[in-house]
Amino acid sequence: MSSEMELLNEDDLRNSFNDFASEVIDHRVERNKKHSVKEILFLTLIGLICGCDGWRDIERFGKIKIDFLRTFLPFEHGTPSDDTLRLFYRSLDPKMTQKFFSEWAVSLSLLFEDKKHIAIDGKVSRRSYDGEKDPLHLVTAYLSEHSIVLAQESVDTKSNEVKAIPTLLDALDLKNSIVTIDAMGCQKSIAEKIIEKSGDYIFSLKGNHGTLHSDVKLLFESEDVLKLLKMKESHTVDGSEHGRLETRRALCVGCPQILKEQHNWSGLKSFIAIESTREIKGKVSKETRYYISSLEPNAPLILKTIRAHWAIENSLHYILDVSFKEDDSRIRKKNAPKNIAILRHMALNLMQKSKRKRDSIKQMRKAAGWDETFLRRILSQLLFI
């Protein structure tokens, strides 16, 4: 973070949280409203930033940090117990939490005027299974260049991911954006929505679109056709000290008019083949994956964007599992898993925006719990609401 960045202004934070809390419908009975909505939400958020992984962690953190918390909000009755937290989040409508998160995250994304890459992918919180409902499955839109979660939608199973994607897209500003989605989201209706919202797409193409997949595969197997279409090419090489070498070669061609008319995809301009060659301790394996895109056949840009799509695995899902222990979370009843997942994303966004080059999220969670000045600097990102 820049050394010139000012510390958090408590009045601005109060205003931001008051705006949010005023819209939240509190379903608790009157006798259980000793702690206000904004006190519970604020405590939970900074607890997640500072390393708390469950209700009892947050309760203990609140008791220890009560003087710090009272510099922002009254907490006249102390901090809420783990039972209060548990009951509150089980009854809280996740749509309210999501609405606040989306408005805030979109305001962050508007800070970046360059062409944005938005990766969309799903993740399961495996231990959120409660014996009745399936584990929480979230489909997330992720701004890869800046490591920011823009929005998320919950679905029942992986097969329902495609139903959540249009809702995510509706919540996003796609102008000057490239949206990447795996083969499950490779749908004409989704392509049409992205183009209508002035974005571009790159979709992974597999057997779920048999005829189109076959046509693209045959196209790249014909050297004469590739010469005629003036194929563009780019490649990258990755190596490591453990005897691993991986080469990726991107081949791009413009979509022939006959195939545009035959398949009728909104905005379709190019076909892509990514040839991956991996060598590990002398053993070589090869794989070719196919994609369709509304972009012109710009091989370096397309290869870079497809590689960046997998940042959602390494820079989001991995961090949530390793640094936030999301897969181990036993928060699993009613609305609580959805609400906490959204607040985790918010905590992660705050830390990513405050992150220095050599920081890790795991280190930042520890430092925020130790150093109140450092925690205030992370919270200062709330001023973007």
N, C-alpha and C positions, 0 to 999 in steps of 0.2 A: 504494500500500500504506500502511496505517496506520503512523504513526511509532512507535506503541507496540509494534509487532510484534517479537517477540524473534528474535534470530538463531538459526540452525540449531544444534541440540544434536547433536553428532557421535554420541553413544551411541545416541540415538533413531534416527538415520539408519542406523547399523550394524545395529540390531535389525530395522528395516524391511527392509533389503536382505538380511539373513541369512534372514529368513522366506521371502522370494521365492527366493533362490538355493538354499536347502536343498531346494526342490521341483523345481528344474531338473535334468533328466537331461543329463549332459555326455557327448556322443557322441564326443568326441575320444579318440584313442589316448593311452595314459599318458605317452609321451615328449613329447607336445604340451601337457601340462597345467601348464606353468610358471606361467601366470597363472590365478588362480581365476575361477570363473564370475562372482562378484560384482564382481571388479575389472574384468572386461571389460564387464559391463552398466553399471556405474557410470560408467566412462570414456566409454562410448558415449553415455549419456544426457546427461551434462554437455557432451560435445563437440557434440551436436546443439543444445543450448541456446545454446552459445557460437559458433555460426556454422559448424560443420563440415558439409560436404556429402557426404563420401565417406571411404573407408577411410584414404587417405593424409592427409587433413585431421585425422582423429581420431588417427592415429599421431603426427603432428607436434605437435598440441595436447597430447597426453599427455606427450611429452618436455619441453615447455616448462613444463607445469603440474605436474610430478612432486611438488614440495614441497607444493603445495596438496592434491593427491590423497592424499598420505601422511598428512594430518591426519584422513583417514577410514578408509583401508584400507592394509595394509602395502606392497603393490607392491614386494616384496623383490627381484624380478628386473626392476625397471623397468616400463615400460608395454609392452603388446603391440604387435607390428608390424602393418602393414596386412594381411599374409598371415594372421596369427593371427586377426585380426578377421574377415576374409573367410571363412575355413574354419569358424570357430565359428558364425557366423550362418547359413551354408548348412546346417549339420547340426542346429541348434537347432530343436526342435519348436515351431512357432508357437502351438500350443494352450497350452503352458506360459506363454509370454509374454502371450497373450491372457487367461489365467486371472488372472494377477497384475494386469494392467491393469484388467480388469473389476471385480475386488474393490475396487481403489483408487478407480476412477472412480465406482462406486456409492456408496462412502463419501462422496465429495465431493457427490454429488447429494442425499444425505440431509440435508445441511446446509440445504437450501432447503425450507421447509415450505409455500410458496405453491403454487398450481396451476402445474404445470410444463408447458412446451411441448417436446416431443421431435420433432425433424424427422428423417426417415429418407430418405437419398438415396445414390446411388452415384457413384463417381469412379474414373477410370482413370489409372494412372501410365504415361504413354505410352511412355517410353523404357525401361521395365522389360522390354520384349520381348527375349528372348534367342536368337531364331532357332528355338526349339523350342516353348516355351510362349507363350501369349498374354500381353499385358501384365497386370500386377496390377490387378485390379478389386475395389475394396473397397466394401461397403455399410456406411454409418456411421449410428449413432444419435447425435444432437447435441442437447444441452440449450441451446436458443437464447438464453434470457434471460441465462445465465451463461457462454456461449461455451465449454462443456465437452463434449468427446467422451466419450460413455458406453460405447460398444462398437463393434466393427467385425467384419464377416465377409467373407471373400474368396469370390469367385465366378469362374467361368470366363469368362462373357460377360454383357453387360447383360441378355440375355433370361433369365438365371438369377437375377437380383436377387430375384425373388419367392420363391425357395427359401431365401434367406438371411434374409429378414425374420422368419419365425417364430422362428428361432434367436436373433436379436437380441432379440426381444420376451421370450423366455424368460429372458434374462439381466438384464432390467430390472424395477425396481419401477415399475409404471404407475399406482399409486394417486394420485389427484389430478393426473393428467397428461393432456394433449391430444396425441395422436400424429397428425402429418401425413405423408402419403405421396403421391407422384405417382400417375398413372393406372395404372402397372404394378403397384403394390401394392394396387390397389382390388379386393380379393378377399373373398368372404364368410368364408372360414376365418380370414383375418387380422383382420377386424372382430370375429369371435366371440372370438378369443384376447384382443384388447384389452379387450373388455367383461368377459370372465371374470377379467381381472387388474385390474378396477375402474378402467379408464381410459376415455377418450373418444377419438373419432377424427374427422378431417376428411380425406376422400379426394377427390383430383381425379378427375373422371368424364369419360371420353372414349368413343370408339367401341368400346373393348374390352368394354363392356357395352351393346350396341346398344339393346335394348328399354328398359332403365332410362334410358339417356342420352336417348333419344327422348321418353320420358314426362316427364322433368324439363324438357327443352327446351320441349315443348308447354305444360307447366304455366306456365312463365314468359312464354310468349307470349299467355296468356289473361288479360286485365286483369280480367275478371269473377271468375275463380277466385282471382286474387291478392287482390282485395278481400274475397272471402268468407273466405279463409284468414288475413286480417289480416297482410299482408306487412310485415316489418320492414326498415328501410333505414338504411344508413350510408355515408359517403363520405369520401375523403381527396383532397387536391390536393398534388402535388409539382411544384416548379418549379426552374429553374436559370438562371444568367446566360447560358447558351448557347442560349437560345431554345427550351428544351424545357419543355413543360407536360404533366403527366399527371394525369388524374383517375380514381379508382377508385370505383365505386359497388357496394356489396354489397346484394343483395336476398335476404332469407331468409324461408322459409315453413315451417310445420310440415308434416310428411309426412302426407298424407291416409291414413286408415285403409285405404282400398281399395288404395292402392299399397303400404302396409306388408304387407298380406296377399299381394298379387300377387308382390312381389319377395323378401320374407322375409329381410331383412338384420338381423342381430343388433344391437339397440339403436338402429336407425335412427329419428331424430326430426325431421330437417330437411333441406331442399334449399336450395342456395345458387347464386346467379348472381353472378359478378363481372364488371361491365361496365367495361372499361378504354378510356379515350379518350386518345390521345397526339397532341400537337401539337408538331411540330418545324419551325421556320422557316416557319410558315404551312400546312404539310401536316398533315392530320388523318387518323389511322387509328383504327379501333375494333375491339374484340375482346370476346367474351363467353365466359367459362369457367364450367363447372358443377362443383358439388361435392355430396357427401352427407356427413352428419354425425350422430353420436349426441348432439350438443349440442342444447339447446333453441334456437329461432331468435333468437339474440342477435347482431344484425348487427354492432355495434361490436367485440365480442369475436372473432367469427369473421373479420371483415376483418383485424383486428390479427394474428390467429394465422396466417392464410394469407400475409400479407405477411412475417411472421417466418420462415415456412418457407424462404424464399429466402435467409435469413441463412446457411444452410449453404453456399450458393454464395459469398457475399461475405465471410463471417467465418471460414470453414473452408477450402473448396477454393481460394479465391483466395490466402489466406495461405500454404497449403501450397505452392502453385505459385510465388508471388512471393517470399515471405520464406524458405521452406525449399527452394525450387527442386526440388520433388518431381518435377515433370514432366521435369526434365532429369537426374534421377538415373540413373546407369548401374549401380546395384546391381540385378542382375537374375537371378542364378543360384540355383536350388533354393529353399530357404526364406528366403534373405536378404531379398528384397523385402518379404515379409510381416512379418518380425520388425522390420525398420527402420521400416516404416510404423507399426507399433504404438508403437515407441519415439518416433517423431516426434509422434504424437498425445499421448503422455505428456509430452514436452517442451513441446508447445503448451499443454496443460492447466496445467502448472506456471506458465508465463508468463502465461496468461490470468488465473489466480488472483492473480498478483502485479501485474497491470497497473494503472497509474494512468491517469487519464482521458485525458491527452494523449500517452501512450506509444503507439508502434507496436511490433508484434512484431519487425520488422526492426531498429528502434533498440535494443530490449531484447536481442536476440542480440549486437549489437555491445557494448553496455554490460556484459553478463555476461562477455564475453571480456576486457574491459579491467579490470573492477572486481570483485575477489573478494568484497568485502562485499555487493555487489549480487547476485552469483551465489549466495551463501549465503542471501540473503533469498528468492530464487526456490526454492532447494532446500528451504527450510523448509516448503513446502507438502507435502512428502513425509510430514510428521508426521500427515497425515490418513489414512494407510494403516491 
